[in-house]
Amino acid sequence: MDDIGQLIGLDELLNHQIVDTFSSTATADLGWTEKIWTALVRKDGSLSIDFGLGRYHNRGVMDGWAAVARGDSQWTVRANRELRDDPTETTVGPLIYEIIEPLHKVRYALEKNDAQPIAFDITFTSEMPPFFEDRHKQREKDGFRIGSDVVRYHQIGVPSGWVEIEGERIEVNPEEWTEYRDHSWGQRLDVGAHSPDVRPSSDFGDAKFGEGEFVLLWSPFMLTAPNGDKHAYHFYFMAKQGRIFYSSGYRNHPDGRQEKVARVRPELTFNDVGRRLLGGKVHFDMMQGGTHTVEIAVAGPTAVHLGPGLYLGFDGKKHGAWKGPLEVEGEKFDDYTDLTTLKRMRQLRDCPILVREGDATGHGIMETIIHGAHPDIGLTADNSIL
């Protein structure tokens, strides 16, 4: 039966969603990806950890990365392997992802390895239920090819475990740390090398990306009132040449309720050299009326940069690229504030933030790309980096 995928153990379950086996996806597009990501930060901003895992079914590849940032230094480990017969296997070399209790408790680990002297073993426990973001469906500007069609949920929680840096073991206590994770799947932008016989695009990560002004803001955070009540926000905002082309925002509650944001209005400032977030406000105009304003401050000096994890590419390497049975590599950056280093790492980073709305306070992270000249907030074209 050449027109039906290979039969595997998952096919015994009553969970099929398409007219094929679990060896198949709904599309043969090479950008089809299922992605795991988490970031955990010490609340004082002195230490940050990231972990990512990607499965590229139609490329026959699973890859991942782990990073630790402390002070102005970042250590990164990347691993890449061929897909095997068992699609439930979620390890790549020293990288381990384990579901302990679905939608509540998961484990992320980086075993000791020869690439970099870092390791960790972290268990995430949710403080909020998972929440969907708006579907990210994006066509190229000519209206033909769909570059992105992804669903994503994110979740806020607390980590516990340990991290080891150059032989020094540090306990990760839930009282001192906060953690954010997401899980996405679908046809994804910025997967694989740019094909020379496909028309170049200016979409995120594509061959002409960065030719003009571009803004990306992605942020989950949670606030706690003096009486212990909690609520959270999440927003994803993208604009190109001043035109907003994707915006998703919600005010989320522990019982699973979501209040939709009609418009996100960021009022943030950035360092011109390096484009690091300095702080500001984000205004949320709600679908049902009214506006919530959250004050943003940066918590400490650290931030894991996602470039060495292959977001937007790194040294010519891209997500989902075939590397054979197994490849493990990595590097250390001693000073990621150095502009030459930052141009190599790129400015996309998981910046730890402090948030305040009225008498409620909390923590979160914010990912940003502020590319091009933005004279209204003092950013010059000369200092622009991706």
C-alpha positions as CSV (number, residue, x, y, z in Angstrom):
1,M,0.0,0.0,0.0
2,D,2.3,2.7,-1.3
3,D,-0.3,5.5,-0.8
4,I,-0.6,4.9,3.0
5,G,2.1,5.8,5.5
6,Q,4.0,3.2,7.6
7,L,2.0,1.7,10.4
8,I,3.5,2.5,13.9
9,G,2.5,2.1,17.5
10,L,0.5,5.3,17.7
11,D,-1.9,4.0,15.1
12,E,-3.3,1.6,17.8
13,L,-4.8,4.7,19.5
14,L,-8.2,6.2,18.6
15,N,-6.8,9.6,17.9
16,H,-6.4,9.8,14.1
17,Q,-7.2,13.3,12.6
18,I,-6.5,12.7,8.9
19,V,-7.1,9.8,6.5
20,D,-3.7,8.3,6.9
21,T,-1.3,6.9,9.6
22,F,0.7,8.8,12.2
23,S,3.6,8.5,9.8
24,S,2.0,11.2,7.7
25,T,1.1,14.9,8.1
26,A,-1.7,16.8,6.5
27,T,0.7,18.5,4.1
28,A,3.9,17.6,2.4
29,D,5.2,21.2,2.8
30,L,8.9,21.2,3.9
31,G,8.1,24.0,6.4
32,W,5.8,21.7,8.5
33,T,7.1,21.9,12.0
34,E,6.2,20.9,15.6
35,K,8.0,23.1,18.1
36,I,8.6,23.1,21.8
37,W,10.1,26.1,23.6
38,T,10.6,27.2,27.2
39,A,12.4,30.1,29.0
40,L,13.0,30.3,32.7
41,V,14.5,33.3,34.5
42,R,15.6,34.1,38.0
43,K,13.2,36.8,39.1
44,D,16.1,39.2,39.8
45,G,17.2,38.8,36.1
46,S,20.7,37.4,37.0
47,L,20.4,34.0,35.3
48,S,18.4,32.8,32.3
49,I,17.8,29.4,30.7
50,D,16.2,28.5,27.4
51,F,15.4,25.1,25.8
52,G,13.9,24.3,22.3
53,L,13.0,21.2,20.3
54,G,11.7,21.0,16.8
55,R,10.4,18.1,14.8
56,Y,10.4,18.5,11.0
57,H,8.5,15.5,9.8
58,N,8.8,16.2,6.0
59,R,12.5,16.9,6.4
60,G,13.3,13.8,8.4
61,V,15.0,15.9,11.1
62,M,14.6,16.6,14.8
63,D,16.8,19.4,16.3
64,G,17.1,21.3,19.5
65,W,19.1,23.7,21.6
66,A,19.7,24.8,25.1
67,A,21.3,27.9,26.5
68,V,22.3,29.5,29.7
69,A,23.0,33.2,30.1
70,R,24.7,34.8,33.1
71,G,26.0,38.4,33.3
72,D,27.1,39.2,29.7
73,S,27.9,35.6,28.8
74,Q,25.9,32.9,27.0
75,W,26.6,29.2,26.6
76,T,24.7,27.4,23.9
77,V,24.4,23.7,22.9
78,R,22.7,22.6,19.7
79,A,21.9,19.0,18.6
80,N,20.5,17.6,15.4
81,R,19.5,14.1,14.4
82,E,17.7,12.1,11.8
83,L,14.1,11.1,12.6
84,R,13.7,7.5,13.7
85,D,10.8,5.0,13.5
86,D,9.4,6.0,16.8
87,P,7.9,9.5,16.6
88,T,7.2,9.6,20.3
89,E,10.9,9.8,21.1
90,T,11.7,13.4,22.1
91,T,15.4,13.4,22.7
92,V,18.2,14.7,20.6
93,G,21.6,13.8,21.8
94,P,22.0,15.4,25.3
95,L,18.6,17.2,25.0
96,I,15.6,15.6,26.7
97,Y,11.9,16.6,26.7
98,E,9.5,14.6,28.8
99,I,5.8,14.9,29.4
100,I,5.1,14.0,33.0
101,E,1.5,15.2,33.3
102,P,0.0,16.6,30.1
103,L,-0.7,20.3,30.2
104,H,0.6,20.6,33.7
105,K,4.0,19.2,34.3
106,V,6.9,18.7,31.8
107,R,10.6,18.1,32.1
108,Y,13.4,19.8,30.2
109,A,17.0,18.5,30.5
110,L,20.4,19.0,29.1
111,E,22.8,16.2,30.0
112,K,26.5,16.8,30.5
113,N,28.1,17.0,27.1
114,D,31.3,17.7,25.3
115,A,30.1,20.8,23.4
116,Q,29.8,23.2,26.4
117,P,30.2,22.9,30.2
118,I,26.5,23.5,31.0
119,A,23.8,21.1,32.0
120,F,20.4,21.3,33.7
121,D,17.4,19.3,34.7
122,I,14.2,21.3,35.1
123,T,10.6,20.3,35.8
124,F,7.9,22.9,34.9
125,T,4.7,23.0,36.9
126,S,1.9,25.1,35.6
127,E,0.4,28.1,37.5
128,M,-2.1,28.8,34.7
129,P,-3.9,26.6,32.2
130,P,-2.5,26.6,28.6
131,F,-4.0,29.4,26.4
132,F,-4.1,29.5,22.6
133,E,-2.9,32.5,20.7
134,D,-4.7,33.6,17.5
135,R,-3.8,31.4,14.6
136,H,-0.8,32.8,12.8
137,K,-1.8,32.5,9.1
138,Q,0.3,34.7,6.8
139,R,0.4,34.9,3.1
140,E,3.1,36.5,1.0
141,K,2.2,40.0,-0.1
142,D,1.2,38.9,-3.6
143,G,-1.7,36.9,-2.0
144,F,-0.6,33.5,-3.3
145,R,1.7,31.3,-1.2
146,I,0.9,30.8,2.4
147,G,4.1,31.2,4.3
148,S,2.8,30.5,7.8
149,D,-0.2,28.6,9.2
150,V,0.6,27.8,12.8
151,V,-1.4,27.2,16.0
152,R,0.3,27.8,19.3
153,Y,-0.5,27.6,23.0
154,H,1.6,29.0,25.8
155,Q,1.6,28.4,29.5
156,I,3.0,30.1,32.6
157,G,4.4,28.2,35.6
158,V,7.3,27.7,37.9
159,P,10.5,25.6,37.5
160,S,12.3,23.4,40.0
161,G,15.6,21.5,39.6
162,W,19.2,22.6,39.0
163,V,21.5,24.1,36.5
164,E,25.3,23.6,36.3
165,I,27.7,26.1,34.7
166,E,31.4,25.2,34.4
167,G,31.1,22.8,37.3
168,E,29.1,25.1,39.6
169,R,25.7,23.7,40.5
170,I,22.9,26.1,41.2
171,E,19.5,25.1,42.6
172,V,16.4,26.3,40.8
173,N,13.9,27.1,43.5
174,P,10.3,27.8,42.5
175,E,10.1,30.8,44.8
176,E,13.0,32.5,43.1
177,W,12.3,31.7,39.4
178,T,9.5,31.9,36.8
179,E,9.0,29.9,33.6
180,Y,7.1,30.2,30.3
181,R,6.6,27.6,27.7
182,D,4.9,27.1,24.3
183,H,4.0,24.4,21.9
184,S,3.2,25.1,18.2
185,W,2.7,23.1,15.0
186,G,1.9,23.8,11.4
187,Q,3.5,25.3,8.4
188,R,6.2,27.5,9.8
189,L,8.3,30.4,8.5
190,D,12.1,30.3,8.5
191,V,12.7,26.5,8.2
192,G,15.6,25.3,6.1
193,A,18.0,27.1,3.8
194,H,16.7,29.6,1.2
195,S,16.1,27.9,-2.1
196,P,17.9,29.7,-4.9
197,D,15.1,28.8,-7.4
198,V,12.2,30.2,-5.4
199,R,11.3,33.9,-5.5
200,P,12.9,35.6,-2.5
201,S,10.4,36.8,0.2
202,S,10.7,39.4,2.9
203,D,8.8,37.3,5.5
204,F,10.4,36.5,8.8
205,G,13.7,34.8,8.3
206,D,13.4,34.7,4.5
207,A,16.1,35.8,2.0
208,K,15.0,39.5,1.9
209,F,14.0,39.8,5.5
210,G,15.4,42.9,7.1
211,E,15.5,45.1,4.0
212,G,13.1,47.5,5.7
213,E,11.8,48.6,9.1
214,F,10.4,45.7,11.1
215,V,9.0,45.3,14.7
216,L,8.3,42.1,16.6
217,L,7.1,41.9,20.2
218,W,6.1,38.6,21.9
219,S,5.5,38.5,25.6
220,P,3.7,36.4,28.3
221,F,3.6,37.7,31.9
222,M,1.5,37.1,35.1
223,L,0.5,39.5,37.8
224,T,-0.5,38.9,41.4
225,A,-2.7,41.3,43.4
226,P,-2.1,41.9,47.1
227,N,-5.1,39.6,47.9
228,G,-3.4,36.8,46.0
229,D,-5.6,37.0,42.9
230,K,-3.7,36.3,39.6
231,H,-4.2,37.2,36.0
232,A,-1.9,37.1,33.0
233,Y,-1.4,38.7,29.6
234,H,0.0,37.5,26.4
235,F,0.5,39.4,23.2
236,Y,2.2,38.9,19.8
237,F,2.7,42.1,17.7
238,M,4.4,42.4,14.3
239,A,4.6,45.4,12.0
240,K,6.5,46.0,8.8
241,Q,7.1,49.5,7.4
242,G,4.7,50.9,10.0
243,R,1.9,48.5,9.0
244,I,0.6,46.1,11.7
245,F,0.2,42.7,9.9
246,Y,-0.3,40.4,12.9
247,S,-1.6,41.2,16.4
248,S,-2.8,38.7,19.0
249,G,-3.5,39.6,22.7
250,Y,-5.5,38.2,25.6
251,R,-6.0,38.9,29.3
252,N,-6.1,35.4,30.8
253,H,-7.4,34.0,34.1
254,P,-6.7,30.9,36.2
255,D,-10.2,29.5,35.5
256,G,-9.4,29.4,31.8
257,R,-11.3,32.5,30.8
258,Q,-9.8,34.7,28.1
259,E,-10.6,38.4,27.5
260,K,-9.7,39.3,23.9
261,V,-7.6,42.4,23.2
262,A,-8.9,44.4,20.2
263,R,-5.7,46.4,19.9
264,V,-2.2,46.3,21.4
265,R,-0.5,49.6,21.7
266,P,3.2,49.3,22.8
267,E,4.9,52.4,24.2
268,L,8.4,51.0,24.8
269,T,11.9,52.4,24.6
270,F,15.1,50.6,23.5
271,N,18.8,51.2,23.6
272,D,19.9,52.4,20.1
273,V,23.1,50.4,20.3
274,G,22.1,46.7,20.7
275,R,18.4,47.4,20.6
276,R,17.9,46.0,24.1
277,L,14.6,46.7,25.8
278,L,14.7,49.6,28.4
279,G,11.1,49.6,29.5
280,G,7.9,51.5,29.1
281,K,4.2,50.6,28.9
282,V,1.9,48.4,26.9
283,H,-1.8,49.5,26.5
284,F,-4.4,46.8,25.9
285,D,-7.6,48.1,24.3
286,M,-10.1,45.4,25.1
287,M,-12.7,44.0,22.7
288,Q,-15.5,44.5,25.2
289,G,-14.4,48.1,25.9
290,G,-11.9,49.8,28.3
291,T,-8.1,49.8,28.3
292,H,-5.6,48.1,30.6
293,T,-2.2,49.6,30.9
294,V,0.8,47.6,32.1
295,E,4.1,49.2,33.1
296,I,7.2,47.3,31.9
297,A,10.7,47.4,33.5
298,V,13.7,45.2,32.7
299,A,14.7,42.7,35.5
300,G,18.5,42.5,35.6
301,P,21.2,42.2,32.9
302,T,20.8,38.8,31.4
303,A,18.8,37.5,28.4
304,V,19.2,34.4,26.3
305,H,19.7,35.3,22.7
306,L,17.8,33.0,20.3
307,G,20.1,33.4,17.3
308,P,22.5,30.7,18.5
309,G,19.4,28.5,18.8
310,L,19.0,29.1,15.0
311,Y,16.2,31.6,15.1
312,L,16.8,33.7,12.0
313,G,19.7,31.5,11.3
314,F,23.2,31.4,12.8
315,D,26.5,31.3,10.9
316,G,24.7,30.1,7.9
317,K,22.8,27.3,9.7
318,K,19.0,27.0,9.8
319,H,16.3,25.1,11.6
320,G,15.4,21.8,10.2
321,A,18.5,21.2,8.2
322,W,19.7,17.7,7.6
323,K,23.0,16.9,9.5
324,G,23.0,13.1,9.4
325,P,22.5,10.6,12.3
326,L,23.6,13.0,15.1
327,E,25.5,16.3,15.4
328,V,26.1,18.0,18.8
329,E,27.9,21.4,18.8
330,G,28.0,24.7,20.7
331,E,29.9,27.8,21.7
332,K,30.3,30.4,24.4
333,F,30.0,34.1,24.0
334,D,31.9,36.0,26.7
335,D,30.3,39.4,26.0
336,Y,27.1,39.5,24.1
337,T,26.9,43.3,24.5
338,D,29.8,43.6,22.1
339,L,28.3,44.9,18.8
340,T,30.3,42.6,16.5
341,T,29.2,39.6,18.7
342,L,25.7,40.8,18.8
343,K,25.5,41.1,15.0
344,R,26.4,37.4,14.8
345,M,24.0,36.4,17.6
346,R,21.2,38.8,16.5
347,Q,19.1,41.0,18.7
348,L,16.2,38.6,19.3
349,R,16.4,37.7,23.0
350,D,14.2,36.5,25.9
351,C,14.5,39.6,28.1
352,P,13.2,39.1,31.8
353,I,10.8,41.8,32.7
354,L,9.0,43.2,35.8
355,V,5.3,44.2,35.3
356,R,2.8,46.3,37.2
357,E,-0.9,47.0,36.7
358,G,-2.3,49.1,39.5
359,D,-1.4,47.3,42.8
360,A,-0.8,44.0,41.0
361,T,2.8,43.1,40.2
362,G,4.6,40.2,38.5
363,H,7.2,38.9,36.1
364,G,7.5,37.8,32.5
365,I,9.7,37.8,29.5
366,M,9.6,39.8,26.3
367,E,11.1,38.9,22.9
368,T,11.8,41.9,20.6
369,I,13.1,42.8,17.2
370,I,13.3,46.5,16.5
371,H,14.9,46.8,13.1
372,G,15.5,50.0,11.1
373,A,15.2,53.6,12.0
374,H,12.5,54.6,14.6
375,P,13.2,58.4,15.2
376,D,10.1,58.7,17.4
377,I,11.9,56.6,20.1
378,G,15.5,57.7,19.2
379,L,16.6,54.6,17.1
380,T,18.8,55.3,14.2
381,A,19.3,53.3,10.9
382,D,23.1,53.2,11.5
383,N,22.7,51.1,14.6
384,S,20.1,48.7,13.2
385,I,20.8,45.0,13.5
386,L,18.7,41.9,13.1
